[in-house]
Amino acid sequence: MSKEVWRFIDSGNSSPSFNMALDEALLDWHSEGKIPPVIRFYGWEPATLSIGYFQKVEKEIDLEAVKAHGLGFVRRPTGGRGVLHEHELTYSVIVSEDHPEMPNTVTEAYRVISEGILKGFHQLGLEAYFAVPKTDEERSALKNPRSAVCFDAPSWYELVVEGRKVAGSAQTRQKGVILQHGAILLDLDEDKLFSLFKYPSERVKERMKSAFKSKAVAINEISPRRITLEEAKEAFYKGFAEGLNIELESYQLTEEEFDYVNKIAKERYESDEWNFKR
């Protein structure tokens, strides 16, 4: 039987506003039936702090530190917490909610989509697996994450290697379409990451930082050999094809599509009202 063909876009490094706008545009086009499901790989120029849709900037984010590090800043259309996009492969998956392979619940759909990431880690020779919260305590921790840092918070079907989180993802559903995007860490500057958030005290910050080390890890910290971005792209490209049992067909945006994306970027993701008002 022939496999379903999905689109594959590697949009390279782009501005924070363009990255979020392209994910939104792909969701729009898929909801209108203009394009099949899509897998997209991308990077950030400059390195960027993205925050979840519901996060409160004033309360949680040290904007002076963001500026001092020369980072971009953008609010995602998805939930979750702050992510420093620097040494990573960012991916997004756009597929309709009523796709025959997509379960109804967010949690189960997350697991199905993340199968592609799981297989990508296996391609790199890393023993990744899904961690499922087992105790009531672990389950209640999911409902009440204390940290503003994405990789510090547990979630269902977390992808872990050696017990530590290796990929962080978030999902939204709009117009009958699932958009899941996430970060696969190649390397991580923990000092920089933790300088971007506000804490009640220095002691709390240090405590959270040391707890973080036991919960999250970048690929190159655990891989026996150094993994480049190109290698990661190849591995996760194959991983998605295998994990979702699909064929991927490369696609380049038309000029008209670029214009549409740039319009969303300008009107929404570059606006202070979107990024700061919550």
Secondary structure, DSSP 8 states (H G I E B T S, - for coil): ---EEEEEEEEEEE-HHHHHHHHHHHHHHHHTTSS--EEEEEEESS-EEEE-TT--HHHHB-HHHHHHTT-EEEE-SS-S-BEEESSEEEEEEEEETT-TT--SSHHHHHHHHHHHHHHHHHHTT--EEEE---SHHHHHHHHS---SBGGGS--TTEEEETTEEEEEEEEEEETTEEEEEEEEES---HHHHHHTB--S-HHHHHHHHHHHHHHB--HHHH-SS---HHHHHHHHHHHHHHHTTEEEEE----HHHHHHHHHHIIIIIT-HHHHH--
